[in-house]
Structures are given as structure tokens and as C-alpha cells.
Amino acid sequence: MTCKAQLVKLNVGGKFFLINYDTISKSSVLVDKYLKGQAQTDSNASSNAINENKYPVLEIFIDRNGEIFQYILEYLRSQKVYPKSEEGLRKLRHEADYFNLQDLVRTVNVFLEQYDDNDENYDYQVIQHPFSCNYLIVPSQGELKPFQEDDTIVTGYKYCLASNVYESKLVVKRPRKKCKLIQD
């Protein structure tokens, strides 16, 4: 007689998770892997080794991104999406698609819409740098701050004129003003 495992130990890309069967039952891919693992466990069980454990644990390996799977698991438990960066959301959507979690894919797509603004919605302007400084503004170093309301400093550069005078410039990204049409 086989005993259905209520706890599942998942090894996802080398990261371990101990979860309840009810949680994985929300993903058809995880249920399929569970059933295959259960069948393999049942076929490997010897007739003279009786498992008296009241709560057997099934171990399953999934060759996916374990770092992102923790967010998949959080969503299965609480229906919340935690990554807030564009890259994190794109990775989460990719993994959610693999695990056939279409509700999560739709939710992530809503979050990603804010990053998918078309460049046609923005104007770019090169302006004289307002400060006399000897550094280059580098986006990866977190030195960028909003320039004006809804404006973003995209990058900055410093150059030397022929007269050995340094000038600094900024490239500013501004949303284009959209006219609201008044309907009669």
C-alpha cells in the first residue's frame, strides 16, 4: 500500500524547499513532477521495507532557477509578487510560464507595463550641467536623480574644448505632454 506524501522536498537548481502538497497542487507542472516522483518511489520501494512514517516526504529535483523559484513559491502561498525590478519581473514571468502559472504571468505583465513605455513617449534633451564638477555621472553607480518632476537624467558626460576648458552636459529624458481630447 502506497502512502501519499504530504510534504515535498524540492531541490530547485540546488536550492531546497520543503512544502506541502496543497501548495504545489496549484501548478500542473509541479503536480506532474510530484506524480512521477511518487510513482518512482512506489516502484523502488522494496516489499520488506515498510515505511511507518506517518508523514512521508517525497524528494524531487527540478532543474530551474532556485533563486526565482522562491518568488514562485511566495506567489503560490500568498498571491503576492515580490520582485520589483524589471529584470526580476522578466525572470519571474519566464519561470511562471514554465510552471504554467498563467495568473502569475498576467500579474507580472501588469507590473512590466510600467517598464515597457515606448521611446516615442519621451523627449531627450542635452543640457549644460548645472554644477562644476570633475566626475562623470554613471547610471550604475546610483548617482542619477530626477532632474525635474517626471524628468530623468539618463546620462552625463564631460569633455574638453579646444581651449582646455571642460564642460559637463546631461542628457535628460522627459515624458511628452499628451493632449487630452475633449469630447462633446
N, CA, C and O of each residue as an XYZ file, in Angstrom:
736
protein
N       0.839     -1.179      0.000
C       0.000      0.000      0.000
C       0.889      1.249      0.000
O       1.783      1.396      0.833
N       0.623      2.121     -0.936
C       1.423      3.334     -1.018
C       0.776      4.426     -0.186
O      -0.446      4.526     -0.072
N       1.644      5.234      0.384
C       1.177      6.343      1.218
C       1.483      7.633      0.461
O       2.630      7.874      0.082
N       0.486      8.445      0.246
C       0.667      9.695     -0.477
C       1.469     10.661      0.392
O       1.095     10.950      1.528
N       2.574     11.153     -0.160
C       3.431     12.091      0.569
C       2.739     13.436      0.676
O       2.315     14.004     -0.330
N       2.625     13.942      1.881
C       2.011     15.247      2.096
C       3.047     16.364      2.069
O       2.716     17.517      1.790
N       4.293     16.026      2.357
C       5.380     17.003      2.293
C       6.255     16.675      1.101
O       6.516     15.510      0.799
N       6.701     17.720      0.433
C       7.540     17.550     -0.744
C       8.806     18.371     -0.538
O       8.751     19.564     -0.239
N       9.941     17.711     -0.704
C      11.229     18.397     -0.615
C      11.681     18.644     -2.045
O      12.063     17.718     -2.760
N      11.633     19.907     -2.447
C      12.032     20.274     -3.802
C      13.461     20.789     -3.794
O      13.834     21.625     -2.971
N      14.245     20.280     -4.715
C      15.574     20.806     -4.969
C      15.460     21.509     -6.311
O      15.455     20.865     -7.360
N      15.370     22.820     -6.273
C      15.225     23.596     -7.495
C      16.552     24.296     -7.757
O      16.894     25.282     -7.104
N      17.279     23.772     -8.711
C      18.566     24.357     -9.070
C      19.543     24.422     -7.915
O      20.365     25.336     -7.860
N      19.475     23.470     -6.985
C      20.390     23.433     -5.851
C      19.877     24.137     -4.608
O      20.539     24.118     -3.570
N      18.725     24.750     -4.694
C      18.105     25.404     -3.546
C      16.961     24.517     -3.059
O      16.138     24.067     -3.857
N      16.909     24.267     -1.751
C      15.945     23.323     -1.199
C      14.740     24.025     -0.592
O      14.860     25.056      0.070
N      13.578     23.436     -0.838
C      12.319     23.947     -0.323
C      11.524     22.755      0.210
O      11.426     21.722     -0.453
N      10.968     22.899      1.388
C      10.097     21.885      1.961
C       8.697     22.476      1.971
O       8.417     23.437      2.688
N       7.819     21.884      1.160
C       6.486     22.467      1.017
C       5.418     21.399      1.114
O       5.688     20.207      0.963
N       4.220     21.842      1.365
C       3.067     20.982      1.489
C       2.528     20.646      0.100
O       2.631     21.450     -0.826
N       1.953     19.447     -0.035
C       1.381     19.053     -1.323
C       0.310     20.040     -1.786
O       0.202     20.318     -2.980
N      -0.474     20.567     -0.863
C      -1.537     21.501     -1.235
C      -0.984     22.729     -1.955
O      -1.646     23.285     -2.831
N       0.219     23.150     -1.591
C       0.829     24.312     -2.237
C       1.235     23.996     -3.667
O       0.986     24.791     -4.573
N       1.864     22.833     -3.878
C       2.294     22.513     -5.255
C       1.132     22.115     -6.142
O       1.261     22.121     -7.366
N       0.001     21.767     -5.550
C      -1.155     21.361     -6.356
C      -1.701     22.514     -7.194
O      -2.560     22.300     -8.050
N      -1.217     23.731     -6.961
C      -1.662     24.902     -7.712
C      -0.945     25.041     -9.051
O      -1.293     25.907     -9.854
N       0.053     24.193     -9.296
C       0.795     24.219    -10.552
C       0.726     22.838    -11.202
O       1.133     21.843    -10.602
N       0.212     22.782    -12.425
C       0.095     21.494    -13.117
C       1.466     20.871    -13.364
O       1.595     19.647    -13.358
N       2.475     21.684    -13.578
C       3.832     21.163    -13.809
C       4.367     20.521    -12.526
O       4.945     19.434    -12.572
N       4.181     21.180    -11.396
C       4.642     20.610    -10.129
C       3.863     19.345     -9.773
O       4.442     18.398     -9.241
N       2.574     19.316    -10.054
C       1.778     18.111     -9.785
C       2.277     16.963    -10.647
O       2.384     15.832    -10.173
N       2.584     17.243    -11.909
C       3.108     16.205    -12.801
C       4.432     15.650    -12.281
O       4.643     14.437    -12.282
N       5.320     16.533    -11.840
C       6.605     16.081    -11.286
C       6.386     15.304     -9.989
O       7.094     14.333     -9.719
N       5.414     15.726     -9.192
C       5.073     15.023     -7.958
C       4.607     13.598     -8.279
O       5.073     12.634     -7.672
N       3.686     13.477     -9.237
C       3.145     12.156     -9.581
C       4.224     11.237    -10.136
O       4.241     10.046     -9.825
N       5.130     11.778    -10.957
C       6.244     10.975    -11.474
C       7.171     10.550    -10.343
O       7.623      9.406    -10.305
N       7.456     11.467     -9.423
C       8.304     11.136     -8.277
C       7.649     10.108     -7.371
O       8.315      9.202     -6.869
N       6.351     10.245     -7.161
C       5.609      9.298     -6.324
C       5.611      7.913     -6.961
O       5.791      6.907     -6.274
N       5.410      7.865     -8.285
C       5.414      6.583     -8.984
C       6.781      5.930     -8.912
O       6.880      4.717     -8.728
N       7.839      6.724     -9.057
C       9.193      6.179     -8.976
C       9.486      5.675     -7.567
O      10.106      4.625     -7.403
N       9.052      6.404     -6.563
C       9.245      5.990     -5.173
C       8.504      4.683     -4.906
O       9.032      3.787     -4.247
N       7.278      4.580     -5.421
C       6.486      3.368     -5.225
C       7.138      2.170     -5.892
O       7.134      1.074     -5.333
N       7.704      2.365     -7.091
C       8.325      1.243     -7.796
C       9.655      0.844     -7.169
O      10.071     -0.309     -7.286
N      10.324      1.778     -6.508
C      11.615      1.477     -5.878
C      11.462      0.895     -4.471
O      12.421      0.358     -3.918
N      10.278      0.995     -3.897
C      10.075      0.509     -2.525
C      10.154     -1.012     -2.511
O       9.496     -1.685     -3.304
N      10.953     -1.536     -1.617
C      11.056     -2.996     -1.522
C       9.921     -3.525     -0.672
O       9.407     -2.829      0.204
N       9.540     -4.735     -0.931
C       8.395     -5.320     -0.240
C       8.671     -5.553      1.239
O       7.736     -5.570      2.039
N       9.926     -5.731      1.618
C      10.203     -5.988      3.031
C      10.525     -4.725      3.822
O      10.685     -4.788      5.041
N      10.623     -3.575      3.146
C      10.893     -2.312      3.855
C       9.599     -1.523      3.914
O       9.233     -0.844      2.954
N       8.917     -1.609      5.020
C       7.655     -0.907      5.190
C       7.932      0.433      5.843
O       8.577      0.514      6.888
N       7.434      1.481      5.209
C       7.631      2.833      5.735
C       6.529      3.118      6.745
O       5.355      3.212      6.387
N       6.911      3.252      7.991
C       5.948      3.521      9.059
C       5.775      5.017      9.310
O       5.036      5.418     10.208
N       6.461      5.840      8.513
C       6.396      7.285      8.718
C       4.986      7.788      8.419
O       4.443      7.530      7.345
N       4.410      8.491      9.355
C       3.056      8.996      9.197
C       3.001     10.100      8.137
O       1.995     10.247      7.443
N       4.076     10.870      8.016
C       4.145     11.952      7.042
C       5.357     11.755      6.141
O       6.397     12.373      6.367
N       5.242     10.914      5.135
C       6.398     10.693      4.257
C       6.735     11.947      3.462
O       5.860     12.750      3.138
N       8.007     12.098      3.157
C       8.492     13.242      2.397
C       8.986     12.747      1.051
O       9.831     11.854      0.985
N       8.467     13.319     -0.012
C       8.892     12.977     -1.365
C       9.939     13.993     -1.798
O       9.735     15.198     -1.649
N      11.058     13.517     -2.334
C      12.110     14.416     -2.805
C      12.082     14.489     -4.319
O      12.047     13.465     -5.002
N      12.098     15.721     -4.844
C      12.041     15.949     -6.291
C      13.103     16.981     -6.665
O      13.277     17.989     -5.981
N      13.813     16.707     -7.771
C      14.775     17.679     -8.306
C      14.167     18.332     -9.541
O      13.638     17.653    -10.421
N      14.252     19.665     -9.594
C      13.791     20.417    -10.763
C      14.941     21.302    -11.208
O      15.457     22.108    -10.434
N      15.331     21.145    -12.444
C      16.470     21.884    -12.988
C      16.023     23.257    -13.494
O      15.956     23.500    -14.699
N      15.721     24.141    -12.550
C      15.303     25.504    -12.850
C      16.024     26.459    -11.907
O      16.832     26.028    -11.084
N      15.739     27.743    -12.023
C      16.379     28.789    -11.225
C      15.791     28.797     -9.809
O      14.649     29.212     -9.609
N      16.571     28.341     -8.838
C      16.115     28.279     -7.454
C      15.905     29.641     -6.821
O      15.046     29.794     -5.953
N      16.680     30.635     -7.243
C      16.522     31.985     -6.704
C      15.158     32.553     -7.082
O      14.497     33.184     -6.258
N      14.744     32.336     -8.299
C      13.461     32.843     -8.758
C      12.314     31.979     -8.228
O      11.213     32.479     -7.997
N      12.574     30.680     -8.037
C      11.512     29.787     -7.564
C      10.972     30.211     -6.198
O       9.803     29.972     -5.893
N      11.808     30.834     -5.381
C      11.305     31.287     -4.081
C      10.177     32.296     -4.257
O       9.274     32.359     -3.423
N      10.213     33.097     -5.341
C       9.137     34.047     -5.616
C       7.903     33.330     -6.175
O       6.770     33.736     -5.920
N       8.139     32.262     -6.937
C       7.036     31.424     -7.412
C       6.310     30.843     -6.203
O       5.081     30.857     -6.131
N       7.081     30.341     -5.272
C       6.527     29.728     -4.074
C       5.763     30.758     -3.226
O       4.691     30.457     -2.702
N       6.310     31.955     -3.097
C       5.612     33.019     -2.366
C       4.274     33.330     -3.023
O       3.273     33.550     -2.342
N       4.267     33.348     -4.355
C       3.021     33.623     -5.059
C       2.012     32.495     -4.814
O       0.829     32.760     -4.597
N       2.471     31.249     -4.847
C       1.566     30.130     -4.602
C       0.984     30.190     -3.189
O      -0.156     29.782     -2.964
N       1.759     30.692     -2.255
C       1.303     30.754     -0.862
C       0.438     31.973     -0.574
O      -0.566     31.867      0.130
N       0.818     33.136     -1.112
C       0.161     34.379     -0.687
C      -0.453     35.204     -1.815
O      -1.103     36.215     -1.550
N      -0.259     34.794     -3.063
C      -0.763     35.540     -4.223
C      -0.131     36.923     -4.336
O      -0.747     37.845     -4.869
N       1.107     37.073     -3.833
C       1.808     38.352     -3.912
C       3.048     38.216     -4.788
O       3.672     37.156     -4.846
N       3.393     39.311     -5.469
C       4.568     39.353     -6.330
C       5.587     40.258     -5.669
O       5.298     41.422     -5.391
N       6.792     39.727     -5.411
C       7.791     40.495     -4.663
C       8.871     41.165     -5.508
O       9.247     42.290     -5.180
N       9.396     40.559     -6.569
C      10.437     41.291     -7.312
C       9.849     42.575     -7.892
O       8.746     42.568     -8.438
N      10.580     43.659     -7.773
C      10.095     44.941     -8.268
C      10.961     45.505     -9.387
O      10.587     46.501    -10.006
N      12.104     44.894     -9.659
C      12.938     45.380    -10.751
C      12.450     44.772    -12.064
O      11.836     43.705    -12.078
N      12.726     45.452    -13.145
C      12.305     44.956    -14.460
C      12.936     43.595    -14.748
O      12.262     42.681    -15.223
N      14.224     43.465    -14.462
C      14.919     42.194    -14.717
C      14.328     41.067    -13.865
O      14.101     39.965    -14.365
N      14.083     41.338    -12.592
C      13.496     40.330    -11.713
C      12.111     39.906    -12.161
O      11.765     38.726    -12.102
N      11.319     40.872    -12.611
C       9.976     40.559    -13.095
C      10.019     39.736    -14.374
O       9.213     38.822    -14.552
N      10.952     40.052    -15.262
C      11.064     39.281    -16.514
C      11.492     37.839    -16.229
O      10.992     36.903    -16.853
N      12.408     37.669    -15.294
C      12.816     36.315    -14.910
C      11.653     35.566    -14.259
O      11.441     34.383    -14.526
N      10.911     36.258    -13.414
C       9.761     35.640    -12.753
C       8.715     35.230    -13.784
O       8.129     34.153    -13.678
N       8.478     36.072    -14.769
C       7.500     35.726    -15.811
C       7.950     34.494    -16.584
O       7.134     33.632    -16.911
N       9.232     34.408    -16.874
C       9.770     33.248    -17.593
C       9.559     31.962    -16.795
O       9.126     30.946    -17.339
N       9.868     32.018    -15.505
C       9.698     30.834    -14.657
C       8.213     30.514    -14.445
O       7.828     29.345    -14.430
N       7.390     31.539    -14.284
C       5.948     31.320    -14.103
C       5.358     30.664    -15.341
O       4.463     29.825    -15.237
N       5.850     31.039    -16.495
C       5.396     30.420    -17.739
C       5.795     28.937    -17.768
O       5.005     28.088    -18.180
N       7.014     28.634    -17.332
C       7.461     27.241    -17.280
C       6.573     26.416    -16.343
O       6.203     25.289    -16.672
N       6.235     26.971    -15.185
C       5.431     26.251    -14.207
C       3.924     26.347    -14.491
O       3.100     25.911    -13.686
N       3.584     26.920    -15.642
C       2.202     27.005    -16.114
C       1.305     27.734    -15.108
O       0.200     27.285    -14.801
N       1.797     28.856    -14.608
C       1.044     29.684    -13.671
C       0.583     30.939    -14.407
O       1.168     32.012    -14.256
N      -0.467     30.790    -15.202
C      -0.911     31.871    -16.071
C      -1.424     33.085    -15.301
O      -1.303     34.210    -15.785
N      -1.992     32.882    -14.120
C      -2.410     34.035    -13.301
C      -1.207     34.872    -12.900
O      -1.269     36.101    -12.915
N      -0.119     34.215    -12.544
C       1.102     34.928    -12.184
C       1.689     35.631    -13.399
O       2.160     36.764    -13.291
N       1.665     34.975    -14.553
C       2.177     35.602    -15.781
C       1.398     36.883    -16.064
O       1.994     37.912    -16.382
N       0.080     36.828    -15.951
C      -0.738     38.032    -16.185
C      -0.430     39.122    -15.160
O      -0.339     40.299    -15.511
N      -0.272     38.736    -13.904
C       0.036     39.714    -12.858
C       1.379     40.385    -13.120
O       1.502     41.603    -12.992
N       2.388     39.593    -13.487
C       3.715     40.141    -13.774
C       3.650     41.049    -14.998
O       4.313     42.086    -15.033
N       2.865     40.675    -15.994
C       2.735     41.517    -17.185
C       2.183     42.897    -16.838
O       2.583     43.895    -17.436
N       1.275     42.953    -15.886
C       0.742     44.248    -15.445
C       1.857     45.092    -14.840
O       1.956     46.288    -15.116
N       2.700     44.468    -14.013
C       3.833     45.196    -13.429
C       4.821     45.642    -14.499
O       5.381     46.735    -14.417
N       5.033     44.795    -15.504
C       6.018     45.107    -16.539
C       5.561     46.219    -17.479
O       6.387     46.837    -18.150
N       4.275     46.476    -17.535
C       3.788     47.530    -18.422
C       4.432     48.875    -18.108
O       4.630     49.689    -19.009
N       4.761     49.116    -16.845
C       5.389     50.387    -16.493
C       6.801     50.503    -17.067
O       7.306     51.611    -17.248
N       7.441     49.368    -17.356
C       8.790     49.390    -17.923
C       8.775     49.375    -19.447
O       9.788     49.661    -20.086
N       7.648     49.047    -20.016
C       7.575     48.868    -21.459
C       7.136     50.120    -22.200
O       6.650     50.041    -23.329
N       7.305     51.269    -21.570
C       6.956     52.509    -22.253
C       7.774     52.640    -23.528
O       8.970     52.349    -23.543
N       7.143     53.064    -24.563
C       7.780     53.235    -25.850
C       8.607     54.523    -25.834
O       8.185     55.522    -25.252
N       9.772     54.503    -26.464
C      10.621     55.698    -26.507
C       9.940     56.856    -27.226
O      10.344     58.008    -27.064
N       8.921     56.564    -28.011
C       8.207     57.641    -28.690
C       7.463     58.532    -27.705
O       7.043     59.632    -28.064
N       7.296     58.076    -26.479
C       6.582     58.854    -25.470
C       7.500     59.824    -24.730
O       7.063     60.500    -23.798
N       8.770     59.898    -25.138
C       9.736     60.727    -24.414
C      10.495     61.642    -25.354
O      10.708     61.330    -26.525
N      10.897     62.779    -24.808
C      11.813     63.694    -25.489
C      13.130     63.640    -24.745
O      13.160     63.487    -23.524
N      14.226     63.767    -25.491
C      15.556     63.796    -24.892
C      16.169     65.153    -25.177
O      16.021     65.703    -26.269
N      16.863     65.685    -24.176
C      17.481     66.989    -24.329
C      18.857     66.973    -23.691
O      19.033     66.458    -22.587
N      19.822     67.534    -24.385
C      21.168     67.691    -23.827
C      21.227     69.089    -23.233
O      20.931     70.076    -23.906
N      21.611     69.160    -21.967
C      21.672     70.461    -21.297
C      23.034     70.635    -20.649
O      23.743     69.667    -20.373
N      23.381     71.888    -20.416
C      24.617     72.204    -19.704
C      24.494     71.681    -18.284
O      23.463     71.876    -17.640
N      25.519     71.028    -17.794
C      25.495     70.504    -16.430
C      25.475     71.681    -15.474
O      26.305     72.582    -15.596
N      24.549     71.696    -14.525
C      24.426     72.863    -13.644
C      25.536     72.983    -12.609
O      25.628     74.010    -11.937
N      26.361     71.994    -12.462
C      27.391     72.038    -11.429
C      28.770     72.002    -12.070
O      28.960     71.448    -13.152
N      29.697     72.589    -11.396
C      31.090     72.495    -11.812
C      31.689     71.320    -11.051
O      32.018     71.429     -9.869
N      31.822     70.211    -11.740
C      32.336     69.031    -11.055
C      33.256     68.247    -11.979
O      33.236     68.430    -13.196
N      34.055     67.382    -11.394
C      35.047     66.623    -12.147
C      34.711     65.138    -12.207
O      35.620     64.309    -12.245
N      33.456     64.788    -12.216
C      33.112     63.376    -12.284
C      32.084     63.148    -13.386
O      31.362     64.058    -13.795
N      32.043     61.943    -13.835
C      31.083     61.530    -14.846
C      29.908     60.885    -14.133
O      30.106     60.023    -13.276
N      28.717     61.275    -14.459
C      27.544     60.666    -13.844
C      27.339     59.305    -14.500
O      27.124     59.203    -15.708
N      27.411     58.280    -13.690
C      27.310     56.913    -14.188
C      26.031     56.294    -13.634
O      25.867     56.228    -12.415
N      25.107     55.832    -14.505
C      23.851     55.282    -14.011
C      24.030     54.112    -13.055
O      23.278     53.998    -12.087
N      24.987     53.254    -13.295
C      25.151     52.060    -12.462
C      25.624     52.400    -11.052
O      25.523     51.561    -10.157
N      26.135     53.603    -10.836
C      26.598     53.972     -9.507
C      25.515     54.683     -8.695
O      25.770     55.152     -7.586
N      24.316     54.759     -9.248
C      23.200     55.304     -8.499
C      23.236     56.798     -8.274
O      22.589     57.298     -7.353
N      23.978     57.522     -9.093
C      24.070     58.959     -8.902
C      22.948     59.715     -9.609
O      22.858     60.937     -9.495
N      22.099     59.002    -10.333
C      21.054     59.680    -11.083
C      19.854     59.963    -10.188
O      19.409     59.103     -9.428
N      19.354     61.155    -10.291
C      18.193     61.558     -9.523
C      17.249     62.300    -10.471
O      17.691     62.816    -11.497
N      15.980     62.358    -10.146
C      15.079     63.123    -11.013
C      15.552     64.567    -11.143
O      15.927     65.189    -10.149
N      15.538     65.094    -12.341
C      16.000     66.447    -12.589
C      14.892     67.449    -12.308
O      15.111     68.450    -11.625
N      13.724     67.186    -12.825
C      12.528     67.956    -12.536
C      11.410     66.934    -12.381
O      11.645     65.731    -12.498
N      10.216     67.398    -12.123
C       9.109     66.466    -11.985
C       8.968     65.647    -13.272
O       8.854     66.208    -14.362
N       8.975     64.339    -13.138
C       8.852     63.380    -14.244
C      10.050     63.366    -15.190
O      10.018     62.646    -16.188
N      11.097     64.129    -14.919
C      12.294     64.103    -15.744
C      13.303     63.140    -15.141
O      13.355     62.962    -13.924
N      14.085     62.534    -15.979
C      15.113     61.619    -15.521
C      16.414     61.954    -16.217
O      16.439     62.148    -17.432
N      17.487     62.025    -15.463
C      18.801     62.211    -16.056
C      19.233     60.840    -16.568
O      19.408     59.905    -15.787
N      19.402     60.728    -17.862
C      19.761     59.451    -18.471
C      21.253     59.197    -18.335
O      21.673     58.109    -17.942
N      22.041     60.193    -18.656
C      23.494     60.054    -18.533
C      24.116     61.448    -18.487
O      23.439     62.454    -18.699
N      25.372     61.485    -18.216
C      26.101     62.738    -18.202
C      27.494     62.506    -18.760
O      28.006     61.386    -18.735
N      28.086     63.543    -19.250
C      29.443     63.401    -19.765
C      30.189     64.719    -19.610
O      29.592     65.785    -19.454
N      31.491     64.611    -19.657
C      32.365     65.764    -19.513
C      33.339     65.724    -20.682
O      33.854     64.663    -21.035
N      33.578     66.835    -21.255
C      34.519     66.869    -22.369
C      35.345     68.145    -22.299
O      35.009     69.107    -21.609
N      36.432     68.104    -23.042
C      37.373     69.227    -23.036
C      37.303     69.943    -24.376
O      37.450     69.325    -25.431
N      37.080     71.228    -24.325
C      37.074     72.040    -25.541
C      38.516     72.268    -26.001
O      39.463     71.974    -25.272
N      38.666     72.782    -27.188
C      39.993     73.050    -27.729
C      40.762     74.042    -26.863
O      41.993     74.054    -26.868
N      40.031     74.877    -26.119
C      40.688     75.877    -25.282
C      41.016     75.331    -23.890
O      41.235     76.108    -22.960
N      41.054     74.009    -23.737
C      41.333     73.338    -22.471
C      40.339     73.704    -21.366
O      40.689     73.708    -20.186
N      39.130     74.003    -21.746
C      38.063     74.275    -20.792
C      37.133     73.063    -20.792
O      36.665     72.620    -21.841
N      36.882     72.547    -19.618
C      35.994     71.392    -19.503
C      34.545     71.836    -19.404
O      34.223     72.816    -18.732
N      33.683     71.103    -20.079
C      32.251     71.347    -19.975
C      31.564     70.029    -19.635
O      31.970     68.960    -20.090
N      30.531     70.133    -18.837
C      29.747     68.964    -18.476
C      28.350     69.107    -19.046
O      27.766     70.190    -19.011
N      27.822     68.032    -19.563
C      26.476     68.015    -20.129
C      25.689     66.863    -19.522
O      26.257     65.865    -19.078
N      24.386     67.021    -19.512
C      23.476     65.971    -19.080
C      22.499     65.659    -20.204
O      22.122     66.540    -20.977
N      22.099     64.409    -20.285
C      21.022     64.025    -21.186
C      19.815     63.755    -20.299
O      19.852     62.893    -19.421
N      18.735     64.513    -20.546
C      17.533     64.427    -19.725
C      16.407     63.820    -20.558
O      16.194     64.190    -21.713
N      15.701     62.891    -19.951
C      14.559     62.227    -20.592
C      13.287     62.792    -19.966
O      13.114     62.752    -18.747
N      12.392     63.321    -20.816
C      11.138     63.905    -20.334
C       9.961     63.249    -21.033
O       9.988     63.042    -22.246
N       8.932     62.922    -20.271
C       7.729     62.409    -20.933
C       7.090     63.502    -21.776
O       6.989     64.656    -21.358
N       6.666     63.116    -22.966
C       5.961     64.074    -23.812
C       4.599     64.362    -23.209
O       3.916     63.470    -22.704
N       4.234     65.601    -23.273
C       2.908     66.001    -22.774
C       1.877     65.491    -23.756
O       2.005     65.684    -24.965
N       0.867     64.848    -23.237
C      -0.197     64.341    -24.088
C      -1.403     65.257    -23.939
O      -1.816     65.597    -22.830
N      -1.941     65.637    -25.051
C      -3.138     66.475    -25.036
C      -4.356     65.599    -24.791
O      -4.529     64.554    -25.417
N      -5.179     66.040    -23.885
C      -6.430     65.327    -23.644
C      -7.468     65.873    -24.593
O      -7.696     67.081    -24.666
N      -8.089     64.973    -25.313
C      -9.136     65.384    -26.245
C     -10.432     65.580    -25.488
O     -10.854     64.730    -24.704
N     -11.042     66.698    -25.737
C     -12.321     66.991    -25.109
C     -13.408     66.533    -26.053
O     -13.480     66.969    -27.201
N     -14.238     65.662    -25.565
C     -15.328     65.156    -26.394
C     -16.601     65.902    -26.047
O     -16.908     66.139    -24.879
N     -17.334     66.266    -27.088
C     -18.595     66.998    -26.877
C     -19.689     66.077    -26.403
O     -20.814     66.520    -26.176
